[in-house]
Amino acid sequence: MTLERTETDMLGARDLPAEALFGIHTLRAAENFDVSGISLRDFPEFIQSLAMVKKATARTNRDLQLLAPDIANAIDRACDRLMTCEDLARHFPIDMMQGGAGTSTNMNVNEVVANLALLEMGKVPGDYAAVHPNDHVNLSQSTNDVYPTAIRLTVLRGCVAVLEAQERLRDAFGRKGEAFAEITKVGRTQLQDAVPISLGQEFDAFAETVDEDVIQLRKTMDLMREINLGGTAIGTGVNAPAGFCASACQHLSRISQLEVVPARNLVEATSDTGAFVSFSGMLKRIAVKLSKICNDLRLLSSGPRAGLGEIRLPPRQAGSSIMPGKVNPVIPEMMNQISFQIIGNDLTVTLAANAGQLQLNAMEPVIVLNILQSMRLLARGMDILRERCIDGIEADAERCRFLYDQSLVLAASLNPIVGYSKAALLAKAALASGTSLRHAAEADGSLSRAQLDQIFGVAEPS
C-alpha cells in the first residue's frame, strides 16, 4: 500500500506519494502540460543551473539576515545535492513546453529544494512550516528573474561542450588539409570547372570556417553574462531588499565559476529576449556552415565510379536494401538533418521572442527548450562527424589528377598572355575536339614552348 501525503493550494487539496520531493504545484503542472514528451528531467544541466541560482539566493538572503542561518544552510546543502545527484531526476516530471513563463519549472525546483532541506533537517517532505517552497526557497525572487538567469547560466555552461567539439572538428579538418596539401585538383564554382586548387586548400578552408565560428560563438556568449536576478517580477525589484542583485550575482559567479553581472536596466532585462535571439542565430550560423561543408563532402565523395570521387568517406553501413554494394554518406547526411533542425529551432526562438508583451515574455519555456536542444545536437553532431567521418577520409589522388588533366581549369592562366577572348576560344576548341587545353594551345600556335611549359608544366608526351 502506497503511503500518501496531502498538500493544499488555492485550488484545493491533492494527494501525492509521501516520498515525492515535488509538491502540489508540480503535480498540477505535470497534468496540465503533458504535451511534448520532453521533460525537465531530460535537461539535468538546466536543473543544476536552477539549483545554483537557488543556492546563490539562499546565501544572499542569509547575508542580508532575511533567512535564519539554519534554514539558509539547509537550502544550501539541498542545492548541493541537487547539483550533483542524478538520481533525483524523477522528481522533475513537468513538460519543458509549458504556459506560465516558467513558473512551473521554478516551483518544481522550489518544492524539491524545500523537501530536500526538510530531509536534511530530519523532517518529512511536505512539512513546509519549517522550510517553505515560496516563503524560504523563493525568498526575494520571482520566476521572472530566476528562470531567465538559469537559462543564461545553462547556455554559458553548455557552450563549453559546443566550443570543444568545434575545436576538435577544426583540428581534424586541419590535419586533412596538411595530409592533402600536395594533391592538385579542379576547383569549381556553380558546379562548373573553375581554376586549380589543392585538396589541402579545400580542407584548410573547412577548418577556417569552423574556426571563425569558434571566435564568433565566444563573443556571443558574453551576451549571456548579464542577468536580471534581483529584478523579481518585472525588474523593479519588488520584495527584494537593496543590494540583493549585486550580492546574488557575486554568489552565483563563485558557485558556477562563471562571471555573471547585473543587467544595466533590470526592467529591460526582464522583458527583453534579444540575447537569446542572437545566441540562437549564432547556433543557426554554425549549423548552416556545417551543412554546407557536409554537402561538399557528399559531392566530393560521390560515385564511386560515376561521380566526382575525389575523396573516399569511411564506409559505415550498407546503403541500400535493394542495391548490393551501395554505401551512402550517412554521417554527413545526419549532420545535414541536425542543421535543418537547428535552423527550425532558431525560427521558433525568433517567433517566441517576438511574442512577448509589455514587461515579460511568457514564451521563454519554448526558447530554452529549442536553444538547449540545438546546443546538444551541435555538440554531439560535430563529434560524431569528426569521429566517424572526417578522421577517416581518404583522398583519391589519381582521380583528382585525372579530372584535373581532362579539365580546362588552366584557361584563366592564359588570360595574362593571350587575353580573355583568345583564352575562351582555346577552351572552346579544346572542349569541342575532346583534347586537353594544352593541345588546343599548341595547335593554335600563338604561344611559345616556354610559355606553354610555364602555364601547363612539363610538356605532355605526344
SULGIQUI-V165288 format. One record per backbone hydrogen bond with DSSP energy under -0.5 kcal/mol. NH is the residue of the N-H (numbers start at 1). CO is the residue of the C=O. If there is no record, write none. Layout:
# SULGIQUI-V165288
<<NH CO> <NH CO>>
This chain:
# SULGIQUI-V165288
<<5 16> <7 14> <9 12> <12 9> <14 7> <16 5> <18 3> <20 17> <27 23> <28 24> <29 25> <30 26> <31 27> <32 28> <33 29> <34 31> <35 33> <39 37> <40 94> <41 92> <42 39> <43 40> <46 43> <47 43> <48 44> <49 45> <50 46> <51 47> <52 48> <53 49> <54 50> <55 51> <56 52> <57 53> <58 54> <59 55> <60 56> <61 57> <62 58> <63 59> <64 60> <65 62> <66 61> <67 61> <72 68> <73 69> <74 70> <75 71> <76 72> <77 73> <78 74> <79 75> <80 76> <81 77> <82 78> <83 79> <84 80> <84 81> <85 81> <86 84> <88 85> <89 86> <91 88> <92 89> <96 38> <98 96> <101 362> <103 100> <106 102> <107 103> <108 104> <109 105> <110 106> <111 107> <112 108> <113 109> <114 110> <115 111> <116 112> <117 113> <118 114> <119 115> <120 116> <121 117> <122 119> <123 118> <127 124> <128 126> <130 127> <131 127> <136 132> <137 132> <138 133> <139 136> <141 138> <145 142> <146 142> <147 143> <149 145> <150 146> <151 147> <152 148> <153 149> <154 150> <155 151> <156 152> <157 153> <158 154> <159 155> <160 156> <160 157> <161 158> <162 158> <163 159> <164 160> <165 161> <166 162> <167 163> <168 164> <169 165> <170 166> <171 167> <172 168> <173 169> <174 170> <175 171> <176 172> <177 173> <178 174> <179 175> <180 176> <181 178> <183 180> <184 182> <185 197> <187 195> <189 192> <192 189> <194 187> <197 185> <199 183> <200 180> <202 198> <203 199> <204 200> <205 201> <206 202> <207 203> <208 204> <209 205> <210 206> <211 207> <212 208> <213 209> <214 210> <215 211> <216 212> <217 213> <218 214> <219 215> <220 216> <221 217> <222 218> <222 219> <223 220> <224 221> <225 222> <226 223> <227 225> <227 261> <231 228> <234 231> <235 231> <237 231> <240 237> <244 241> <247 243> <248 244> <249 245> <250 246> <251 247> <252 248> <253 249> <254 250> <255 251> <256 252> <257 253> <258 253> <260 258> <261 225> <263 227> <269 265> <270 266> <271 267> <272 268> <277 273> <278 274> <279 275> <280 276> <281 277> <282 278> <283 279> <284 280> <285 281> <286 282> <287 283> <288 284> <289 285> <290 286> <291 287> <292 288> <293 289> <294 290> <295 291> <296 292> <297 293> <298 294> <299 295> <300 296> <301 297> <302 299> <308 299> <309 302> <310 300> <311 300> <312 394> <319 326> <324 322> <326 323> <330 328> <333 329> <334 330> <335 331> <336 332> <337 333> <338 334> <339 335> <340 336> <341 337> <342 338> <343 339> <344 340> <345 341> <346 342> <347 343> <348 344> <349 345> <350 346> <351 347> <352 348> <353 349> <354 350> <355 351> <355 352> <356 353> <357 360> <360 357> <361 270> <362 360> <364 361> <366 363> <367 363> <368 364> <369 365> <370 366> <371 367> <372 368> <373 369> <374 370> <375 371> <376 372> <377 373> <378 374> <379 375> <380 376> <381 377> <382 378> <383 379> <384 380> <385 381> <386 382> <387 383> <388 384> <389 385> <390 385> <391 386> <392 389> <393 390> <394 312> <396 310> <397 395> <400 396> <401 397> <402 398> <403 399> <404 400> <405 401> <406 402> <407 403> <407 404> <411 408> <412 409> <413 410> <414 410> <414 411> <415 411> <415 412> <417 414> <418 414> <419 414> <419 415> <423 419> <424 420> <425 421> <426 422> <427 423> <428 424> <429 425> <430 426> <431 427> <432 428> <433 429> <434 430> <435 430> <437 407> <440 436> <441 437> <442 438> <443 439> <444 440> <445 441> <446 441> <452 448> <453 449> <454 450> <455 451> <456 452> <457 453>>
